[in-house]
Amino acid sequence: RIELARELKNNAEEREKMFDAIKKGERLNKEAAYEIMMMEYDRGNKKIQPKNECIADGCNSDCRKFTRIPTQSEIQKYKLWKEQGFRSPYTSQPIPLCKLFDGSQYNKEHIIPKQRFFDNSNSNTVIAEAWANKAKDNRTALEFIEQSKGQNGILPLAEYERQVRKQF
């Protein structure tokens, strides 16, 4: 294990906690990669293993079985999808697992635009429909919801707030 100079100023207990957190993150990424690789589809019939299930309709013959190790971006997208309850935060519509990795339909989207906050961390990102991401543009999620006023499939503010409190 390599320790950076900035970590050496921490006491042994703090360094051990940091090391454990890194190891836990690596383990979770490996588990997510395994789950992604175990996904199978048979002409739209969902056969997904081990514990993850596509709770959304819409899986079709375009689905594929991963025959390679998923990229870090795919792993992050998958983990965000699970964390947000398999639904779009802006429309509350289910995100079909078989379409999750289709960048033309679903994108990793910044809650507070990166141009305004310079934060590209997972805590500032969600998975949303590509059209909603484009419509949101350079607004925060709250600005987008407020200005959409429940139109065009976007949640009304009160429903959005309920969903955020429930899910996060």
C-alpha positions as CSV (number, residue, x, y, z in Angstrom):
1,R,0.0,0.0,0.0
2,I,1.4,3.4,-1.0
3,E,0.7,6.3,1.2
4,L,0.8,9.9,-0.1
5,A,2.5,12.6,1.8
6,R,-0.8,14.3,2.6
7,E,-2.1,11.1,4.2
8,L,0.9,10.8,6.4
9,K,-0.2,13.8,8.5
10,N,-3.2,11.7,9.6
11,N,-2.8,9.4,12.6
12,A,-2.7,5.6,12.0
13,E,-6.3,5.2,12.8
14,E,-7.5,7.8,10.3
15,R,-5.2,6.3,7.6
16,E,-6.7,2.9,8.3
17,K,-10.2,4.3,8.0
18,M,-9.3,5.8,4.6
19,F,-7.7,2.6,3.5
20,D,-10.8,0.6,4.5
21,A,-13.1,3.1,2.6
22,I,-11.0,2.7,-0.5
23,K,-11.1,-1.1,-0.2
24,K,-14.8,-1.1,0.3
25,G,-15.3,1.1,-2.8
26,E,-13.1,-1.3,-4.8
27,R,-15.2,-4.2,-3.6
28,L,-18.5,-2.5,-4.5
29,N,-17.2,-1.7,-7.9
30,K,-16.2,-5.3,-8.5
31,E,-19.6,-6.5,-7.3
32,A,-21.3,-4.1,-9.7
33,A,-19.1,-5.2,-12.6
34,Y,-20.0,-8.9,-11.8
35,E,-23.7,-8.1,-11.7
36,I,-23.4,-6.3,-15.0
37,M,-21.6,-9.2,-16.6
38,M,-24.2,-11.6,-15.3
39,M,-27.0,-9.9,-17.1
40,E,-28.6,-12.0,-19.8
41,Y,-31.5,-11.3,-22.1
42,D,-33.3,-13.8,-24.3
43,R,-35.4,-12.0,-26.9
44,G,-36.7,-9.5,-24.4
45,N,-37.4,-12.0,-21.6
46,K,-35.5,-10.8,-18.6
47,K,-33.0,-13.3,-17.2
48,I,-30.9,-11.2,-14.9
49,Q,-28.7,-12.5,-12.2
50,P,-27.7,-12.6,-9.4
51,K,-29.9,-10.2,-7.3
52,N,-30.5,-7.3,-9.6
53,E,-33.8,-7.3,-11.5
54,C,-35.1,-5.1,-14.2
55,I,-38.2,-3.7,-12.6
56,A,-39.1,-1.7,-15.6
57,D,-40.8,-2.7,-18.8
58,G,-39.3,-2.0,-22.1
59,C,-36.6,-4.7,-22.4
60,N,-36.3,-5.8,-26.0
61,S,-34.2,-7.8,-28.4
62,D,-31.7,-5.0,-28.6
63,C,-30.5,-6.0,-25.1
64,R,-27.2,-7.7,-24.9
65,K,-25.1,-9.9,-22.7
66,F,-21.9,-8.3,-21.6
67,T,-19.0,-10.3,-23.0
68,R,-16.3,-8.0,-21.7
69,I,-15.5,-6.3,-18.4
70,P,-17.6,-3.2,-17.9
71,T,-15.9,0.2,-18.1
72,Q,-15.6,2.4,-15.0
73,S,-18.3,4.7,-16.5
74,E,-20.7,1.7,-17.0
75,I,-20.1,0.6,-13.4
76,Q,-20.8,4.1,-12.1
77,K,-23.9,4.4,-14.2
78,Y,-25.2,1.0,-12.9
79,K,-24.5,2.0,-9.3
80,L,-26.3,5.3,-9.7
81,W,-29.2,3.5,-11.3
82,K,-29.6,1.2,-8.4
83,E,-29.1,4.0,-5.8
84,Q,-31.9,6.1,-7.4
85,G,-34.4,3.2,-7.3
86,F,-34.2,2.3,-11.0
87,R,-36.2,5.5,-11.8
88,S,-35.5,8.8,-13.4
89,P,-35.4,11.6,-10.8
90,Y,-37.1,14.1,-13.1
91,T,-39.9,12.0,-14.5
92,S,-40.2,9.2,-12.0
93,Q,-40.4,6.8,-15.0
94,P,-38.7,3.5,-14.6
95,I,-35.3,3.2,-16.4
96,P,-35.2,-0.2,-18.1
97,L,-32.0,-2.0,-17.3
98,C,-31.5,-3.1,-20.9
99,K,-31.5,0.6,-22.0
100,L,-29.4,1.9,-19.2
101,F,-26.2,1.7,-21.1
102,D,-27.6,3.3,-24.3
103,G,-26.2,6.8,-24.2
104,S,-28.8,8.0,-26.7
105,Q,-31.6,7.3,-24.2
106,Y,-30.1,7.7,-20.7
107,N,-27.2,9.9,-19.6
108,K,-25.3,10.6,-16.4
109,E,-26.5,14.0,-15.5
110,H,-25.2,16.6,-13.1
111,I,-27.7,17.8,-10.4
112,I,-25.8,21.1,-10.1
113,P,-24.2,21.8,-13.5
114,K,-20.5,21.1,-13.6
115,Q,-19.9,24.5,-15.3
116,R,-21.4,26.2,-12.2
117,F,-20.1,24.0,-9.4
118,F,-17.1,22.2,-10.8
119,D,-18.2,19.0,-9.1
120,N,-18.1,15.8,-11.1
121,S,-18.5,13.4,-8.2
122,N,-21.1,10.7,-8.0
123,S,-22.9,12.7,-5.2
124,N,-23.7,15.3,-7.9
125,T,-24.9,13.0,-10.6
126,V,-28.0,11.0,-11.5
127,I,-29.1,8.9,-14.4
128,A,-31.8,10.6,-16.4
129,E,-33.4,10.6,-19.9
130,A,-31.2,12.2,-22.5
131,W,-34.0,14.5,-23.6
132,A,-34.5,15.6,-19.9
133,N,-30.8,16.2,-19.6
134,K,-30.8,18.4,-22.7
135,A,-33.9,20.3,-21.6
136,K,-32.4,20.9,-18.2
137,D,-29.3,22.5,-19.9
138,N,-27.3,24.6,-17.4
139,R,-29.9,24.8,-14.7
140,T,-29.8,23.0,-11.3
141,A,-32.2,20.2,-10.9
142,L,-34.4,22.4,-8.6
143,E,-34.5,25.3,-11.1
144,F,-35.4,22.8,-13.9
145,I,-38.2,21.3,-11.9
146,E,-39.6,24.7,-10.8
147,Q,-39.5,26.2,-14.3
148,S,-41.0,23.1,-15.9
149,K,-44.1,23.4,-13.7
150,G,-45.0,19.7,-14.1
151,Q,-45.3,19.9,-17.9
152,N,-43.8,17.7,-20.6
153,G,-43.5,14.7,-18.4
154,I,-41.4,16.5,-15.7
155,L,-42.6,16.0,-12.2
156,P,-44.4,18.8,-10.4
157,L,-42.2,20.4,-7.6
158,A,-44.1,18.8,-4.7
159,E,-43.9,15.3,-6.2
160,Y,-40.2,15.8,-7.0
161,E,-39.5,16.9,-3.4
162,R,-41.4,13.8,-2.1
163,Q,-39.4,11.5,-4.3
164,V,-36.0,13.1,-3.4
165,R,-36.8,12.8,0.4
166,K,-38.0,9.2,-0.1
167,Q,-35.1,8.0,-2.2
168,F,-32.1,10.0,-0.9
